[in-house]
């Protein structure tokens, strides 16, 4: 099994592998192109982000700067909005629902490194998907850790570090993030 096949299967992989590095280099180039587009040209920004992401809704808005590891593993729904300095390390899939707003300086990680020092010396890593539901607001400087699933109608307070799954209809905050309060279900 190649390192890309291991990565795509969710198995531990050698992160300095040439194919893995090429995937990351492609994403870095596209992100650099996106980040060089003037903010006064939102149509060009949208076209470029749709080239980077694997799947988007019709309405998507991402502010520069944006960085990712792959791009093709990112799927966002309708009415996706992110503020400045979003980083998504999408070695594994990142699936984001509709009507999601992300504040500035947010990080979403799917990659993790071994706790075992010997495995880290061998440059091993493993990807764990992140899933974010509909109608989620992620406050500035929040971090979403590998393998987390966030439900729908959720608010992640600014600065929160989300290390565990979050159910629907709650606000979470803190380090590690804990439920602060329940939110009323959405009534369309």
N, C-alpha and C positions, 0 to 999 in steps of 0.2 A: 504494500500500500504506500503510495507517495505521501509526502507531507501535506500536500493540498487535500488529498483524499482523507487523511487523518483529520485535518482541520475541519473539513466539511462534514465529517461524520461525528464531530464532537469529541474526538480522541485527542490525547496529548500529542503535540507536534513540535518539531524543531523550528523555532521562529526565525532563524537565520537562513533557512532553506531558500534557494534561489527563486523558486516559483512563488513562495510566500512573499519574499522581498519584492518581486516584480509586481505582484498585486498591490502591495502597499505603495510602491513607487508610482504606479498608474494613478492611484487615488490622490497621492500627494500632488502630482502634476495637475490633475483636474481641480483640486482645491485651490492650488496656487492661481490657476486661471480664474476661478470664481472670485477669489479674494481680490483680484486686480480689477474687477469690473467696478466702475464708479457707482456709488449709491444712487446717483441720479439716473441710472439706467436699470430700473427694476425689472423690465422685461428681459433684458439680457441676463440678469442674475437668475431669474426664474428658469429661463431656458437652460442655463448651465447647471443649476441644481437638479433639474429634471434629467440631465445627462448623467450626473453623478449618482443620484439615488436609483435604486432598483425599481421602485414603484412610487408614484405620487397620485394624489387627487388632482383635480383641475386647479384649485386654488392653493398655492403653497408660497410662503414667503420666508426666506432665510436671510438674515443680515450677516455681513462679513464681520469678523472672520469666522470661517467654518473649516474644520479639519476632520478627516475620517481615515480609517485604515483600508477600507475597501469601497464603500459607497453602494455597491450593488446589493449588499446585504441590508440596506436601509429601505424600509417600506413605510410610507406615511399616508394617511387618509386625507379626506377633504378638509380644507380650512386649517392647514398646518402653518404655524407661525413660530419662528424662533428669533430671539434677539441676538445681540452681538456675542461672539466668542463661544459658539457651541462646538464641543468636541464629541464625536461619536466614534469610539473604537469598536468598529463593527466587524471584527473577525468572525463572529457568529451573527446570526440574524438579529436585527433590531426592528420590531414591528410596532408601529405607532398608529393609533386610531385617528378618528376624525375630531375636529374641533379641539386640537391640542395646542396649547401655548407654552412656550419655553422661554424663561427669562434669560438675562445675560450670564455669561460665564458658567454655563451648565456643562457637566461632563456625564456621558453615558458610556459605560464600559462593559464589553462582553468578554474581554480577555483576562485571564488570571494566570499567575505563575505558581509553581509548586511551593508548598511550605518547606519541603525538604531541600536543604542547601545544595546537596549533590545534584539533584535534578535541575535546580536553577543554574548551576555551573555548566550544565549541558545545554542551556538555552531552550528549555522546554516551556511550553505554554499550553493552555487549553481554553477553548471558547465556550461560553454559556449564553444562550439567547436571552434577550431582554424584550419584554412585551409591555406595552403601555396602552391602556384602553382609550375609549372616547371621552371627550369633555374633561381632559386633564390639564391642570395648570401647574407647571413646575417653576418654582420661584428661583431667583438668581442665586448663583453659586451652589446650587444643589448638585449632588453626585448620586448617580444610580449605578449600583454595583452589578457585577456579572450574575446572570441567572435570575434576576428579579422580574416578577410580574406585578404590574400596577393595574388595578382595576379601573373601572369607569367612574366618572364624576368624583375625581380625586384632586385634592390640592396638596402639593408638596411644598412645605414652607421653605423660604429662602435659607440656604446654608445647610439644609438637611442632607444626611448621608443615608441613603436607602439601601439597607443590606438584606432585607427580607421582603417577601411578598406583601402587597398592600391590597386590602379588599376594596370593593366598591363603596362609594358614598362616605368617604372619610377625608379628614385633613390630617397629615402627618408632619412632624418636625423633629429636629434634634439630631444628635449623634450618639448612637444610631437612631434613625427615625422611629418614632413611636406614634400611635394614634393620639391626636390632640382632642379631636371631637368628631362626632358623626355629622354628616351633611344630609339635608333632605334629598330624597331621590328626585331626579329630573322629571318635571311635569311639562311635557311639550304641549 
